[in-house]
Amino acid sequence: MDADTRKDRDLGQEKVVGSSALVACPLARDRANRRSADTSSSSVSRLHRHAHIYAGLFGILIALTLVLVWFSRTGDIWLSPIQEIDAPSHYYFIRKLLRNGLSVALTLNPNDSFYPPLFHLLVYGIMRLCALFGIDITIFAGVNLIWIAYAGLIFPMGMLLWTSYFLDGLCTWQRCLLSAAVPILSVISAAFPYWTLSAGPLFAYGLGTALLPFALYAGLRLIDAVTAERADGPRHILQWAIVNIVFGLLVMLAHPRVAFTYLVLIGFFVLFRLPWRWILAALGGLGVAVLFFAVYVMRRDHGKDFLHPSNWFHTYQPTRSLSEAFRIVITDFLPGISGLVMAVCLVLSIVSALALSGRRFKDGLALVLSYVLIGIIFVCAAAVKGPVANVLTAAWYRGETRPLTMIPLGVVPLLVFGMRCLFQYRPGTDTNTESLVSTLYRIHGSNFLVVLLLISLMAVACLFNPTREAVASSVARNTGFVKTDQSEQLTDRKRQVLSQVNRLVGPHSTVIADPLNGSMYGMTLYGMDMLYPVYNPMDTKNGKVFGQVEHAFASGDPELMLSTTCPVTTSYNKGAENRTATPTNKYLLTMGDQASDLQMFTYKAQYYPFHNQALLDRYIKSGALQKIKDFGSPAGGSQPWELYRLSCS
């Protein structure tokens, strides 16, 4: 009995426990379900909150793909230099860093003066980094990698950050659409970044322009910090001031001239949004900076008439008609149907930025005026002569090359701001009498218009852009060696001759030659120590030697020529590790006439003594020059191609 009783009691307890569990389990399940729902809701909320970031990353990926696809059409750029007038300078700066190390970073020019080094330091750094892993890449490959990084990644990221400042008040899908569109819109125009490889090339200036949107975003946040009423206002201002200083230094190290573009784009925000005392302080600082810049330019370009703007840039000739220049501004340098769609979008954006921006009217007005000012600067640079145009474009070296790269910086944020205003536009009407169609149009009409315009613009600009393809073809042509015109700055025969000269002179010799006949590519291709490694070595600072050698050769006096030229040690060989390897041999290379595509250089006559055959014959007769190698006259010019050694004791 006792055993049966205990068994019944145990069964009863199990029933009680079971019934308690039946009560407790639903409560536990509810709590678990709520936790699961909260977790799921939190995940959805987080995804919803960060959706525009993912959309922006998607846009950056598309932008990088567009740049890479375009870059694949640029010919032999991985194996050979770009043959443009400024290209040898950039390759020289990198070779100087590789030879002498970081000690020469602030004295990159052949006369040991300053040239903004950030681009060249990045190339130097990536080459050294690859070497640590046993990967040997050429200078040309290093240049390409850095260009791709700033054209396909840094610039789209910067534009996305900058334009995000204007995207408040949008619902998630609207902000996602614009966030995905901005990086793509940033790289659809041939004006930037592709133009920087074709004109100049603008390696350093292009990097500065790519960094500029970050500085502009920081500048706008600093304006917000100054005008906001916060308990921690001073600390907030200091934080953004430090960020501005960092980006300002990066831009200045990339290329100081980009600072003028920064002023064009930030100036109207400063005027419209800051208190007067801050505006006066900014104008005072700007005045001091302009004064220092003027003193620097007058010291560097001494002997020019700076007080009469009508005499500035006396060799300038317009490169485009007025109508063509205006068309480029309104179409963002897009051709055909893509340019037409861009023009429609821009006009619509200007109207909406001025009429529909509401409480952000000042921002809209600032963006419109910045775009107009950029347009005026470009039109003056490309199509207008006279003192006013000289003054407006002097900061960008007068020609259209650099102002053209500014146009996307004016177009993209204006486009984004205008589309934002259209997204938020809801026309008022009598909701009691309007039809269903009218109601749908009122609620969704502007949304549909924005989506249609953006998708149409991106599609036609990405798929049908012959201007961008023409730039790629130009770069491809300028990286090849096979040329129909043998008088161009670098041909296959010139490359072969420079290779032979490099083997003949050895590593510790200096070669004197007219850089305008293409001899400057001896430094670019082989690291030959050329006295003139660039087309325009300046005579300031340690550059007196360039003019002294030219005058000594022109004198016809063998003793003066030798006494002036033989002691010369170039900047390229003045690094600490090379001081004991002072060149003992000096050579003269005659490699034909000045190249047909370098005739625009104003001071080309300074190299004429190296082409004077009567002078050279006199030096040969006196024994001051000894012929080492005769290369014939491959280009059919008036002067034979020959290598001479100077009779330095």
C-alpha positions as CSV (number, residue, x, y, z in Angstrom):
1,M,0.0,0.0,0.0
2,D,2.7,2.4,0.9
3,A,4.5,1.8,-2.4
4,D,1.2,2.3,-4.3
5,T,0.4,5.5,-2.3
6,R,3.9,6.9,-3.0
7,K,3.5,6.1,-6.6
8,D,0.1,7.9,-6.8
9,R,1.6,10.9,-4.9
10,D,4.5,11.0,-7.3
11,L,2.1,10.9,-10.3
12,G,0.0,13.6,-8.7
13,Q,3.1,15.8,-8.3
14,E,4.1,15.2,-11.9
15,K,0.6,16.4,-12.9
16,V,0.9,19.5,-10.8
17,V,4.3,20.2,-12.2
18,G,3.0,19.6,-15.7
19,S,0.0,21.9,-15.2
20,S,2.4,24.6,-13.8
21,A,4.6,24.2,-16.8
22,L,1.5,24.6,-19.0
23,V,0.9,27.9,-17.4
24,A,4.5,29.0,-17.3
25,C,5.5,28.0,-20.9
26,P,3.2,30.4,-22.7
27,L,4.5,33.3,-20.7
28,A,8.1,32.2,-21.4
29,R,7.2,31.8,-25.1
30,D,5.6,35.2,-25.1
31,R,8.8,36.7,-23.6
32,A,11.0,34.8,-26.0
33,N,8.7,35.9,-28.9
34,R,8.9,39.5,-27.8
35,R,12.7,39.3,-27.5
36,S,12.9,37.7,-30.9
37,A,10.5,40.4,-32.3
38,D,12.5,43.2,-30.6
39,T,15.7,41.7,-32.0
40,S,14.2,41.4,-35.5
41,S,12.7,44.9,-35.2
42,S,16.1,46.3,-34.1
43,S,17.8,44.6,-37.0
44,V,15.2,45.9,-39.4
45,S,15.5,49.4,-37.8
46,R,19.3,49.3,-38.1
47,L,19.1,48.2,-41.7
48,H,16.6,50.9,-42.4
49,R,18.7,53.5,-40.6
50,H,21.9,52.5,-42.6
51,A,20.2,51.8,-45.9
52,H,21.5,55.0,-47.5
53,I,25.1,54.0,-46.5
54,Y,24.7,50.6,-48.3
55,A,23.2,52.4,-51.3
56,G,26.2,54.8,-51.3
57,L,28.7,51.9,-51.2
58,F,26.8,50.4,-54.1
59,G,27.2,53.6,-56.0
60,I,30.9,53.8,-55.2
61,L,31.3,50.3,-56.5
62,I,29.6,51.2,-59.8
63,A,31.8,54.4,-60.0
64,L,35.0,52.4,-59.6
65,T,33.8,49.9,-62.2
66,L,33.2,52.8,-64.7
67,V,36.7,54.2,-64.0
68,L,38.3,50.8,-64.4
69,V,36.5,50.0,-67.7
70,W,37.5,53.4,-69.0
71,F,41.1,52.9,-67.9
72,S,41.3,49.6,-69.7
73,R,41.0,51.5,-73.0
74,T,44.0,53.7,-72.4
75,G,46.6,51.6,-74.3
76,D,50.1,50.8,-72.9
77,I,49.8,53.1,-69.9
78,W,51.0,50.4,-67.5
79,L,54.3,50.0,-69.4
80,S,55.1,53.5,-70.8
81,P,54.9,57.1,-69.8
82,I,52.1,59.5,-70.8
83,Q,53.7,61.8,-73.4
84,E,52.3,65.2,-72.4
85,I,54.3,68.3,-71.7
86,D,54.1,68.1,-67.8
87,A,54.3,64.3,-67.5
88,P,58.2,64.2,-67.3
89,S,58.1,66.5,-64.3
90,H,55.9,64.1,-62.3
91,Y,58.0,61.1,-63.2
92,Y,61.1,63.1,-62.3
93,F,59.7,63.9,-58.9
94,I,59.1,60.3,-58.2
95,R,62.5,59.2,-59.4
96,K,64.1,61.9,-57.2
97,L,62.2,60.5,-54.2
98,L,63.3,56.9,-55.0
99,R,66.9,58.0,-55.4
100,N,67.2,60.3,-52.5
101,G,64.5,59.3,-50.1
102,L,62.0,61.5,-48.1
103,S,64.7,64.1,-47.4
104,V,63.9,65.7,-50.8
105,A,60.1,65.7,-50.4
106,L,59.9,69.4,-50.0
107,T,62.5,70.2,-52.8
108,L,61.2,68.1,-55.7
109,N,61.8,70.7,-58.4
110,P,65.1,70.5,-60.4
111,N,66.1,73.8,-58.8
112,D,65.3,72.4,-55.3
113,S,62.2,74.6,-54.9
114,F,58.9,73.3,-53.5
115,Y,56.4,71.3,-55.5
116,P,53.3,69.8,-53.8
117,P,54.5,66.3,-53.0
118,L,51.5,64.3,-51.8
119,F,50.8,62.5,-55.1
120,H,54.4,61.6,-55.6
121,L,54.8,60.5,-52.0
122,L,51.8,58.1,-52.4
123,V,53.4,56.6,-55.6
124,Y,56.7,56.4,-53.7
125,G,55.0,54.7,-50.8
126,I,53.1,52.1,-52.8
127,M,56.3,51.2,-54.7
128,R,58.2,50.8,-51.5
129,L,55.4,48.8,-50.0
130,C,55.3,46.4,-53.0
131,A,59.0,46.0,-52.8
132,L,58.7,44.8,-49.2
133,F,56.6,41.9,-50.5
134,G,59.0,41.2,-53.3
135,I,56.8,42.8,-56.0
136,D,58.7,45.1,-58.4
137,I,56.4,47.6,-60.1
138,T,57.3,50.4,-62.5
139,I,56.8,54.1,-61.9
140,F,54.1,54.0,-64.5
141,A,52.2,51.3,-62.7
142,G,52.6,53.1,-59.4
143,V,51.2,56.3,-60.9
144,N,48.3,54.4,-62.4
145,L,47.4,52.7,-59.1
146,I,47.2,56.0,-57.2
147,W,45.3,57.7,-60.1
148,I,42.7,54.9,-60.1
149,A,42.4,55.1,-56.3
150,Y,41.6,58.8,-56.2
151,A,39.5,58.8,-59.4
152,G,37.4,55.7,-58.7
153,L,37.3,55.7,-54.9
154,I,38.4,58.9,-53.1
155,F,36.5,61.3,-55.3
156,P,33.2,59.5,-55.4
157,M,33.4,59.0,-51.6
158,G,34.1,62.6,-51.1
159,M,31.3,63.7,-53.3
160,L,28.9,61.3,-51.5
161,L,30.0,62.8,-48.1
162,W,29.7,66.4,-49.3
163,T,26.3,66.0,-50.8
164,S,25.0,64.1,-47.8
165,Y,25.0,67.5,-46.1
166,F,22.0,68.4,-48.3
167,L,20.0,65.2,-48.0
168,D,18.1,65.8,-44.7
169,G,14.4,65.5,-44.6
170,L,14.1,62.7,-47.2
171,C,12.5,59.3,-46.6
172,T,14.7,56.2,-46.8
173,W,14.1,55.2,-50.4
174,Q,14.6,58.8,-51.6
175,R,17.9,59.2,-49.8
176,C,19.0,55.8,-50.9
177,L,18.4,56.7,-54.6
178,L,20.4,59.9,-54.3
179,S,23.2,58.3,-52.3
180,A,23.6,55.6,-55.0
181,A,23.4,58.2,-57.8
182,V,26.0,60.7,-56.4
183,P,29.2,58.5,-56.9
184,I,28.0,57.6,-60.4
185,L,27.2,61.2,-61.3
186,S,30.7,62.2,-60.1
187,V,32.5,60.1,-62.7
188,I,30.2,60.3,-65.8
189,S,31.7,63.5,-67.1
190,A,35.0,63.6,-69.1
191,A,35.8,66.8,-67.3
192,F,36.9,64.9,-64.2
193,P,38.6,62.6,-63.4
194,Y,39.4,61.4,-66.9
195,W,40.5,64.8,-68.2
196,T,43.4,64.8,-65.7
197,L,45.2,62.0,-67.6
198,S,44.8,63.7,-71.0
199,A,45.6,67.3,-70.3
200,G,48.9,68.0,-68.6
201,P,48.6,65.4,-67.1
202,L,47.2,66.9,-63.9
203,F,48.3,64.1,-61.5
204,A,48.8,66.3,-58.5
205,Y,46.0,68.8,-59.3
206,G,43.7,65.9,-59.8
207,L,44.5,64.4,-56.4
208,G,43.8,67.8,-54.8
209,T,40.5,68.1,-56.6
210,A,39.6,64.6,-55.4
211,L,40.3,65.5,-51.8
212,L,38.4,68.8,-52.1
213,P,34.8,67.5,-51.3
214,F,36.1,66.3,-47.9
215,A,37.3,69.8,-47.1
216,L,34.1,71.3,-48.3
217,Y,32.0,69.1,-46.1
218,A,34.2,69.9,-43.1
219,G,33.9,73.6,-44.0
220,L,30.1,73.4,-44.0
221,R,30.1,71.6,-40.7
222,L,32.4,74.3,-39.2
223,I,29.9,76.9,-40.4
224,D,27.1,75.0,-38.6
225,A,29.2,74.8,-35.5
226,V,29.8,78.6,-35.5
227,T,26.2,79.4,-36.0
228,A,24.7,76.8,-33.7
229,E,23.6,77.6,-30.1
230,R,25.1,74.8,-28.1
231,A,26.3,74.5,-24.5
232,D,29.6,73.0,-25.8
233,G,29.8,75.4,-28.7
234,P,33.5,76.3,-28.3
235,R,34.6,72.7,-28.1
236,H,32.4,71.8,-31.1
237,I,33.9,74.7,-33.1
238,L,37.5,73.6,-32.1
239,Q,36.8,70.0,-33.2
240,W,35.6,71.0,-36.7
241,A,38.4,73.6,-37.0
242,I,40.9,70.8,-36.4
243,V,39.2,68.7,-39.1
244,N,39.3,71.6,-41.5
245,I,43.0,72.2,-40.8
246,V,43.8,68.5,-41.5
247,F,41.9,68.5,-44.8
248,G,43.3,71.9,-45.7
249,L,46.9,70.7,-45.3
250,L,46.1,67.6,-47.4
251,V,44.7,69.7,-50.2
252,M,47.7,72.1,-50.0
253,L,50.2,69.2,-50.1
254,A,48.3,67.8,-53.1
255,H,48.2,71.1,-55.0
256,P,47.9,74.6,-53.5
257,R,46.0,75.9,-56.5
258,V,43.0,73.8,-55.6
259,A,42.5,76.2,-52.7
260,F,41.1,78.7,-55.2
261,T,38.5,76.2,-56.3
262,Y,37.7,75.7,-52.6
263,L,37.1,79.4,-52.2
264,V,34.7,79.5,-55.2
265,L,32.6,76.7,-53.8
266,I,32.6,77.7,-50.1
267,G,32.6,81.5,-50.4
268,F,28.8,82.0,-50.9
269,F,28.0,79.7,-47.9
270,V,30.3,81.9,-45.8
271,L,28.6,85.1,-47.0
272,F,25.1,83.9,-46.6
273,R,25.3,82.0,-43.3
274,L,28.0,83.4,-41.0
275,P,27.6,86.5,-38.8
276,W,29.3,89.6,-40.0
277,R,32.2,89.5,-37.6
278,W,33.1,86.0,-38.9
279,I,32.7,87.2,-42.5
280,L,35.1,90.1,-41.9
281,A,37.6,87.8,-40.2
282,A,37.4,85.4,-43.1
283,L,37.9,88.2,-45.6
284,G,40.8,89.5,-43.6
285,G,42.5,86.1,-43.6
286,L,41.8,85.8,-47.3
287,G,43.4,89.2,-47.9
288,V,46.6,88.1,-46.1
289,A,46.7,84.9,-48.0
290,V,46.3,86.7,-51.4
291,L,49.1,89.1,-50.4
292,F,51.5,86.3,-49.6
293,F,50.5,84.5,-52.8
294,A,51.1,87.6,-54.9
295,V,54.5,88.1,-53.3
296,Y,55.4,84.5,-54.0
297,V,54.3,84.7,-57.7
298,M,56.2,88.0,-58.2
299,R,59.3,86.5,-56.7
300,R,59.0,83.3,-58.7
301,D,58.1,84.9,-62.1
302,H,60.3,88.0,-61.7
303,G,60.5,90.4,-64.6
304,K,56.8,90.4,-65.5
305,D,54.4,93.3,-65.5
306,F,52.0,92.3,-62.8
307,L,50.5,95.8,-62.4
308,H,48.8,95.7,-65.8
309,P,46.5,92.7,-66.2
310,S,46.0,93.4,-69.9
311,N,49.7,92.4,-70.4
312,W,49.3,89.1,-68.5
313,F,49.3,85.9,-70.6
314,H,50.1,87.7,-73.8
315,T,50.5,84.4,-75.7
316,Y,47.0,83.2,-74.7
317,Q,44.7,82.2,-77.5
318,P,41.1,81.0,-77.0
319,T,40.6,77.3,-77.4
320,R,36.8,77.2,-77.8
321,S,34.0,79.4,-79.1
322,L,31.7,81.1,-76.7
323,S,28.8,78.9,-77.7
324,E,30.9,75.7,-77.2
325,A,32.1,76.9,-73.8
326,F,28.5,77.7,-72.6
327,R,27.4,74.3,-73.9
328,I,30.1,72.5,-71.8
329,V,29.0,74.4,-68.7
330,I,25.3,73.6,-69.1
331,T,25.9,69.9,-70.1
332,D,28.7,69.0,-67.7
333,F,30.8,68.3,-70.8
334,L,28.4,65.5,-71.8
335,P,27.7,65.0,-75.5
336,G,24.5,64.5,-77.5
337,I,21.5,63.1,-75.8
338,S,23.3,62.7,-72.4
339,G,24.2,66.4,-72.5
340,L,20.6,67.3,-73.3
341,V,19.3,65.2,-70.4
342,M,21.9,66.8,-68.1
343,A,20.9,70.3,-69.3
344,V,17.2,69.6,-68.5
345,C,18.2,68.2,-65.1
346,L,20.3,71.3,-64.3
347,V,17.7,73.8,-65.3
348,L,15.1,72.0,-63.3
349,S,17.5,71.8,-60.3
350,I,18.3,75.5,-60.5
351,V,14.6,76.4,-60.5
352,S,13.8,74.1,-57.6
353,A,16.8,75.2,-55.6
354,L,15.7,78.8,-55.8
355,A,11.9,78.3,-55.6
356,L,11.3,75.1,-53.6
357,S,14.2,75.0,-51.1
358,G,12.1,76.6,-48.2
359,R,14.2,77.0,-45.0
360,R,17.4,76.0,-46.9
361,F,17.0,78.8,-49.5
362,K,20.5,80.2,-48.6
363,D,22.1,76.8,-49.3
364,G,20.3,76.6,-52.6
365,L,21.3,80.1,-53.6
366,A,24.9,79.4,-52.6
367,L,25.0,76.3,-54.8
368,V,23.5,78.1,-57.8
369,L,25.9,81.0,-57.5
370,S,28.9,78.7,-57.1
371,Y,27.9,76.9,-60.3
372,V,27.4,80.2,-62.1
373,L,30.8,81.5,-61.0
374,I,32.5,78.2,-62.1
375,G,30.8,78.6,-65.5
376,I,32.0,82.2,-65.8
377,I,35.6,81.2,-64.9
378,F,35.5,78.4,-67.5
379,V,34.0,80.5,-70.3
380,C,36.7,83.2,-69.6
381,A,39.4,80.5,-69.6
382,A,38.3,78.9,-72.8
383,A,36.9,81.6,-75.0
384,V,37.5,85.2,-73.7
385,K,40.5,87.5,-74.0
386,G,41.2,90.7,-72.0
387,P,42.2,91.9,-68.6
388,V,39.1,90.9,-66.7
389,A,39.4,87.3,-68.0
390,N,43.1,87.4,-67.2
391,V,42.3,88.3,-63.6
392,L,39.5,85.8,-63.2
393,T,41.5,82.9,-64.5
394,A,45.0,83.7,-63.4
395,A,44.8,81.4,-60.3
396,W,44.2,78.4,-62.7
397,Y,47.1,79.3,-65.1
398,R,44.7,81.1,-67.5
399,G,43.9,78.2,-69.9
400,E,40.8,75.9,-69.8
401,T,42.7,72.8,-68.5
402,R,42.1,73.3,-64.8
403,P,38.8,75.2,-64.8
404,L,37.2,72.4,-66.9
405,T,37.8,70.0,-63.9
406,M,35.8,72.3,-61.7
407,I,32.5,71.9,-63.6
408,P,31.4,68.5,-62.0
409,L,32.1,70.1,-58.6
410,G,29.5,72.7,-59.4
411,V,27.1,70.4,-61.2
412,V,26.7,67.4,-58.9
413,P,25.8,69.1,-55.6
414,L,23.4,71.4,-57.3
415,L,21.8,68.5,-59.1
416,V,21.4,66.6,-55.8
417,F,20.0,69.6,-53.9
418,G,17.6,70.4,-56.7
419,M,16.3,66.8,-56.8
420,R,16.0,66.8,-53.0
421,C,13.7,69.9,-53.3
422,L,11.6,68.2,-56.0
423,F,11.3,65.1,-53.8
424,Q,9.9,67.2,-51.0
425,Y,7.6,69.3,-53.3
426,R,3.9,68.8,-52.7
427,P,1.6,71.2,-54.7
428,G,-1.3,72.4,-52.7
429,T,-4.9,72.0,-54.0
430,D,-8.4,71.5,-52.8
431,T,-8.4,67.8,-51.7
432,N,-12.3,67.8,-51.7
433,T,-12.6,68.3,-55.4
434,E,-9.5,66.7,-56.9
435,S,-9.8,63.4,-58.7
436,L,-7.9,60.2,-57.8
437,V,-5.5,60.8,-60.7
438,S,-4.8,64.3,-59.4
439,T,-4.3,63.1,-55.9
440,L,-1.8,60.4,-57.1
441,Y,0.0,63.0,-59.3
442,R,0.1,65.5,-56.4
443,I,1.6,62.9,-54.0
444,H,3.8,60.9,-56.3
445,G,4.3,63.1,-59.5
446,S,7.5,64.8,-58.4
447,N,8.9,61.5,-57.1
448,F,8.3,59.9,-60.5
449,L,9.9,62.8,-62.3
450,V,13.1,62.7,-60.2
451,V,13.5,58.9,-60.5
452,L,12.9,59.1,-64.3
453,L,15.4,61.9,-64.8
454,L,18.1,60.4,-62.6
455,I,17.9,56.9,-64.1
456,S,17.7,58.3,-67.7
457,L,20.7,60.6,-67.0
458,M,22.9,57.9,-65.5
459,A,22.0,55.3,-68.2
460,V,22.7,57.5,-71.2
461,A,25.8,59.1,-69.7
462,C,27.3,55.8,-68.8
463,L,26.5,53.9,-72.0
464,F,26.7,56.7,-74.6
465,N,29.6,59.1,-73.9
466,P,31.8,59.5,-77.0
467,T,33.6,62.5,-75.3
468,R,34.8,60.3,-72.5
469,E,35.9,57.6,-75.1
470,A,37.7,60.3,-77.1
471,V,39.7,61.2,-73.9
472,A,40.6,57.5,-73.5
473,S,41.8,57.4,-77.2
474,S,43.9,60.5,-76.6
475,V,45.6,58.9,-73.6
476,A,46.2,55.7,-75.5
477,R,47.8,57.6,-78.4
478,N,50.0,59.5,-75.9
479,T,51.3,56.3,-74.3
480,G,52.3,54.6,-77.5
481,F,55.7,54.9,-79.3
482,V,54.7,54.2,-82.9
483,K,53.9,57.6,-84.3
484,T,53.3,58.8,-87.9
485,D,55.0,62.1,-87.1
486,Q,58.6,61.4,-86.2
487,S,59.1,64.9,-84.8
488,E,56.8,64.3,-81.8
489,Q,58.3,64.4,-78.3
490,L,58.7,60.6,-78.0
491,T,58.8,58.0,-80.7
492,D,60.0,54.4,-80.9
493,R,63.3,55.6,-82.5
494,K,63.8,58.2,-79.8
495,R,63.2,55.5,-77.1
496,Q,65.8,53.3,-78.7
497,V,68.4,56.1,-78.9
498,L,67.8,57.1,-75.3
499,S,68.2,53.4,-74.3
500,Q,71.6,53.3,-76.1
501,V,72.7,56.6,-74.5
502,N,71.8,55.3,-71.1
503,R,74.1,52.3,-71.6
504,L,76.9,54.4,-73.0
505,V,77.1,57.1,-70.3
506,G,76.7,54.9,-67.3
507,P,75.0,55.6,-63.9
508,H,77.2,58.5,-62.7
509,S,77.1,61.0,-65.6
510,T,75.1,64.0,-66.5
511,V,73.6,64.5,-70.0
512,I,73.0,68.0,-71.4
513,A,70.3,68.2,-74.0
514,D,67.3,70.3,-75.2
515,P,64.4,68.8,-73.3
516,L,62.0,69.9,-76.0
517,N,63.3,67.4,-78.5
518,G,62.2,64.6,-76.2
519,S,65.5,64.0,-74.4
520,M,63.9,64.7,-71.1
521,Y,62.3,61.3,-71.3
522,G,65.8,59.8,-70.7
523,M,65.1,60.6,-67.0
524,T,61.5,59.3,-67.3
525,L,62.3,56.0,-68.9
526,Y,65.7,55.1,-67.5
527,G,66.5,57.5,-64.6
528,M,69.3,59.1,-66.6
529,D,70.7,62.2,-64.9
530,M,69.6,64.9,-67.4
531,L,70.6,68.5,-66.6
532,Y,67.2,69.5,-68.0
533,P,64.8,66.6,-66.9
534,V,61.7,68.8,-67.5
535,Y,60.9,71.3,-70.2
536,N,60.9,74.4,-67.9
537,P,63.4,74.2,-65.0
538,M,63.2,77.5,-63.2
539,D,66.2,79.7,-62.6
540,T,65.2,80.7,-59.0
541,K,66.7,79.2,-55.8
542,N,69.4,76.7,-57.0
543,G,68.4,77.0,-60.7
544,K,70.9,79.6,-61.8
545,V,73.0,76.8,-63.3
546,F,70.4,76.2,-66.1
547,G,70.8,79.6,-67.5
548,Q,74.6,79.6,-66.9
549,V,75.1,76.5,-68.9
550,E,72.9,77.8,-71.8
551,H,74.9,81.1,-71.9
552,A,78.2,79.3,-71.7
553,F,77.3,77.1,-74.7
554,A,76.1,80.1,-76.6
555,S,79.4,82.0,-75.9
556,G,81.5,80.0,-78.4
557,D,84.3,80.0,-75.9
558,P,85.5,76.4,-75.2
559,E,87.2,77.3,-71.9
560,L,84.2,79.2,-70.5
561,M,81.9,76.4,-71.7
562,L,83.9,73.7,-69.9
563,S,84.6,75.7,-66.7
564,T,80.9,76.4,-66.4
565,T,79.5,73.0,-67.2
566,C,82.0,70.5,-65.8
567,P,81.5,71.4,-62.1
568,V,77.7,71.1,-62.3
569,T,76.0,68.6,-60.0
570,T,72.3,68.3,-60.5
571,S,69.6,68.3,-57.9
572,Y,68.9,64.7,-58.7
573,N,72.3,63.7,-57.4
574,K,72.5,66.0,-54.3
575,G,70.9,63.5,-51.9
576,A,72.9,62.4,-48.9
577,E,73.5,58.9,-50.3
578,N,74.7,60.3,-53.6
579,R,77.1,63.1,-52.6
580,T,80.1,60.8,-52.9
581,A,79.0,59.8,-56.3
582,T,79.3,63.2,-58.0
583,P,79.2,62.7,-61.7
584,T,82.7,62.9,-63.3
585,N,81.5,62.8,-66.9
586,K,79.4,65.3,-68.8
587,Y,77.7,64.5,-72.1
588,L,75.9,66.5,-74.8
589,L,73.1,64.8,-76.7
590,T,71.7,66.3,-79.9
591,M,68.5,64.5,-80.8
592,G,67.0,66.5,-83.6
593,D,64.8,69.6,-83.6
594,Q,62.3,70.6,-80.9
595,A,59.2,68.4,-81.0
596,S,56.2,69.7,-82.9
597,D,53.9,69.1,-80.0
598,L,56.0,71.1,-77.6
599,Q,56.2,74.3,-79.6
600,M,53.7,76.1,-77.2
601,F,56.5,76.7,-74.6
602,T,57.1,80.4,-74.5
603,Y,60.8,80.3,-73.7
604,K,61.9,77.6,-76.1
605,A,64.6,79.9,-77.6
606,Q,66.7,79.4,-74.4
607,Y,67.7,75.9,-75.8
608,Y,68.7,77.1,-79.3
609,P,72.5,77.0,-78.4
610,F,72.3,73.2,-78.3
611,H,71.1,73.2,-81.9
612,N,73.7,75.6,-83.3
613,Q,75.8,73.3,-85.4
614,A,78.4,76.0,-86.1
615,L,79.0,76.4,-82.3
616,L,79.2,72.6,-81.9
617,D,81.7,72.3,-84.7
618,R,83.9,74.9,-83.0
619,Y,83.8,73.0,-79.8
620,I,84.6,69.8,-81.6
621,K,87.5,71.4,-83.4
622,S,88.9,72.8,-80.2
623,G,88.7,69.4,-78.5
624,A,86.1,70.6,-75.9
625,L,83.6,68.0,-77.3
626,Q,84.4,64.5,-78.4
627,K,82.0,62.5,-80.5
628,I,81.0,59.2,-78.9
629,K,78.2,58.0,-81.1
630,D,76.4,59.0,-84.3
631,F,72.8,57.9,-84.4
632,G,72.1,59.4,-87.9
633,S,69.1,61.6,-88.4
634,P,66.1,59.3,-88.0
635,A,63.4,62.1,-87.9
636,G,64.8,63.7,-91.1
637,G,65.5,67.0,-89.3
638,S,68.2,69.5,-89.9
639,Q,70.4,68.4,-87.0
640,P,72.1,64.9,-86.7
641,W,71.5,62.8,-83.6
642,E,74.9,62.5,-81.8
643,L,76.3,61.9,-78.4
644,Y,79.4,63.9,-77.3
645,R,81.5,63.8,-74.2
646,L,82.8,67.1,-72.7
647,S,86.5,67.2,-72.1
648,C,86.4,67.7,-68.4
649,S,89.7,67.1,-66.7
